[in-house]
Amino acid sequence: MSSLAFSSPVGYRNLKDTSRRVSVWPLVVAIVAIAVCAQATVAQDAHAVRIAAVKYSGGGVWYQAQTPLPNFLAFVREHTLLDVAPQPDVVELTSDKLFSYPFVFLSGHGNIVLTEDEARRLRRYLENGGFLYIDDDYGLDEYIRREMKKVFPERDFVELPFDHEIYHTHFEFSNGLPKIHEHDNQAPQGFGIFHEGRLVVFYTYETNISDGWESPEVHNTPQDRRDAAFRMGTNILTYAMMR
């Protein structure tokens, strides 16, 4: 019967022909490499909170939600105790990964189209503890209102009063949303959709909070407005995590 021989740190298996010895060292190296990669993956995913940008169809540049998020997450990590991952993920509403995120962000400045399945899954996500933050990057309003009717046909967006907790959770915004980016010379508004008394969708209009999260050279946004955008975003995320 064949047996294992360890004449050195490298193991060999004796076949019937003892001159044919197969080194297991490549296998050992491969196993170690896999273990290291696994540990790195665990370390990357070890954060208590991961958030994602919603990828949608329709041409409304969904990636407007993705690019400013690293700056925002860096601010949250510095100014709160939330253990957020430093990099965002991207999620499609048809993916089961959606239900692993407590907070997802959607933005853009054009058309958005949700399929029947996407609308159904988004509703299930929101009714079971998820939170959606939508920021109009100019031009999204008519489309997002239409598509959210697919998700909650029996509900409408309602404007939140300035004394709502979302404006006071971490930083104080006694006059509601700050104005970050000018669109149509209108006052900023914050709208919500509620499920069983719980705010599940928050929609910012005529302010463009996420423009203020971009690097300063992107929009030449003054620093005081960028600070206000980071603080208001922190309120939104903190509120969602504390519900």
PEWO-V179799 format. One record per residue. N is the residue number from 1. RES is the residue in one small letter. PSI is psi in radians with two decimals (NA if undefined). NEAR is the number of other C-alpha atoms within 8 Angstrom. Layout:
n-><N,N>
res-><RES,RES>
psi-><PSI,PSI>
near-><NEAR,NEAR>
//
This chain:
n-><1,2,3,4,5,6,7,8,9,10,11,12,13,14,15,16,17,18,19,20,21,22,23,24,25,26,27,28,29,30,31,32,33,34,35,36,37,38,39,40,41,42,43,44,45,46,47,48,49,50,51,52,53,54,55,56,57,58,59,60,61,62,63,64,65,66,67,68,69,70,71,72,73,74,75,76,77,78,79,80,81,82,83,84,85,86,87,88,89,90,91,92,93,94,95,96,97,98,99,100,101,102,103,104,105,106,107,108,109,110,111,112,113,114,115,116,117,118,119,120,121,122,123,124,125,126,127,128,129,130,131,132,133,134,135,136,137,138,139,140,141,142,143,144,145,146,147,148,149,150,151,152,153,154,155,156,157,158,159,160,161,162,163,164,165,166,167,168,169,170,171,172,173,174,175,176,177,178,179,180,181,182,183,184,185,186,187,188,189,190,191,192,193,194,195,196,197,198,199,200,201,202,203,204,205,206,207,208,209,210,211,212,213,214,215,216,217,218,219,220,221,222,223,224,225,226,227,228,229,230,231,232,233,234,235,236,237,238,239,240,241,242,243>
res-><m,s,s,l,a,f,s,s,p,v,g,y,r,n,l,k,d,t,s,r,r,v,s,v,w,p,l,v,v,a,i,v,a,i,a,v,c,a,q,a,t,v,a,q,d,a,h,a,v,r,i,a,a,v,k,y,s,g,g,g,v,w,y,q,a,q,t,p,l,p,n,f,l,a,f,v,r,e,h,t,l,l,d,v,a,p,q,p,d,v,v,e,l,t,s,d,k,l,f,s,y,p,f,v,f,l,s,g,h,g,n,i,v,l,t,e,d,e,a,r,r,l,r,r,y,l,e,n,g,g,f,l,y,i,d,d,d,y,g,l,d,e,y,i,r,r,e,m,k,k,v,f,p,e,r,d,f,v,e,l,p,f,d,h,e,i,y,h,t,h,f,e,f,s,n,g,l,p,k,i,h,e,h,d,n,q,a,p,q,g,f,g,i,f,h,e,g,r,l,v,v,f,y,t,y,e,t,n,i,s,d,g,w,e,s,p,e,v,h,n,t,p,q,d,r,r,d,a,a,f,r,m,g,t,n,i,l,t,y,a,m,m,r>
psi-><2.47,2.73,2.90,2.35,2.27,1.20,-0.14,3.06,-0.31,2.24,2.62,2.61,2.18,2.04,-3.10,-0.61,1.84,-0.20,-0.23,1.67,2.21,2.06,2.32,0.05,-0.77,-0.63,-0.71,-0.79,-0.74,-0.73,-0.76,-0.74,-0.73,-0.72,-0.73,-0.77,-0.69,-0.73,-0.67,-0.68,-0.76,-0.75,-0.69,-0.64,0.16,-0.10,2.56,-0.53,2.16,2.38,2.82,2.59,2.39,2.17,2.13,2.96,2.92,-0.24,0.14,0.48,1.19,-0.50,-0.12,-0.40,-0.43,-0.78,-0.63,-0.13,-0.67,-0.69,-0.74,-0.78,-0.60,-0.69,-0.78,-0.73,-0.56,-0.54,0.02,3.07,0.12,2.23,1.30,2.52,2.49,-0.33,2.45,2.87,3.01,2.34,2.44,2.58,-0.28,-0.11,2.46,-0.31,-0.42,-0.71,0.00,-0.09,2.21,-0.29,2.20,2.66,2.36,2.33,3.09,3.09,0.82,-2.65,2.53,2.38,2.14,2.31,2.95,-0.70,-0.72,-0.77,-0.73,-0.77,-0.65,-0.72,-0.79,-0.71,-0.80,-0.65,-0.27,0.52,-0.16,2.84,2.33,2.17,2.20,2.29,2.09,2.04,0.50,1.92,-0.06,-0.38,-0.97,-0.53,-0.71,-0.59,-0.71,-0.79,-0.59,-0.35,-0.44,-0.56,-0.84,1.36,-0.37,0.03,2.69,2.76,2.40,2.44,2.32,2.38,2.79,-0.30,0.10,2.56,-0.51,-0.42,0.01,0.12,-0.81,-0.82,2.72,2.15,1.38,-0.36,0.40,-2.65,2.46,2.68,2.02,-0.80,2.29,2.30,-1.28,0.47,0.71,2.77,2.49,2.60,2.53,2.12,2.67,2.76,2.30,2.54,2.04,0.76,-0.05,2.29,2.06,-0.35,2.28,2.26,2.08,2.29,2.44,0.61,-0.73,1.05,-0.78,-0.36,-0.61,-0.26,-0.30,2.80,2.56,-0.53,-0.24,-0.84,0.05,0.66,2.25,2.63,-0.62,-0.59,-0.66,-0.75,-0.75,-0.69,-0.76,-0.74,-0.74,-0.71,-0.68,-0.70,-0.77,-0.82,-0.76,-0.77,-0.80,-0.65,-0.38,-0.13,NA>
near-><2,7,6,8,8,8,6,5,5,9,12,11,11,12,8,5,6,7,4,7,9,6,9,9,8,7,7,8,8,8,8,8,8,8,8,8,8,8,8,8,8,8,8,8,7,6,10,8,10,12,13,13,15,13,11,10,9,8,8,11,9,15,10,10,14,11,8,13,12,10,10,11,12,9,9,11,12,6,6,6,5,9,8,12,13,8,7,12,8,9,11,9,12,8,7,7,7,11,8,6,12,13,13,13,13,13,14,16,11,12,11,13,9,11,6,7,8,10,13,9,10,10,10,8,11,12,9,6,8,13,12,12,12,11,14,16,12,11,10,15,9,7,11,10,9,8,12,10,11,10,10,9,8,5,7,8,8,7,8,8,6,9,8,8,7,8,15,12,10,7,10,7,11,8,6,11,11,12,12,14,11,8,8,5,5,6,7,11,11,12,12,13,12,9,8,4,5,6,10,14,12,12,11,14,12,15,16,15,15,11,11,17,13,12,9,11,6,7,8,6,12,7,7,6,12,13,9,11,14,13,9,14,10,11,14,10,9,11,11,10,7,5,4>
//
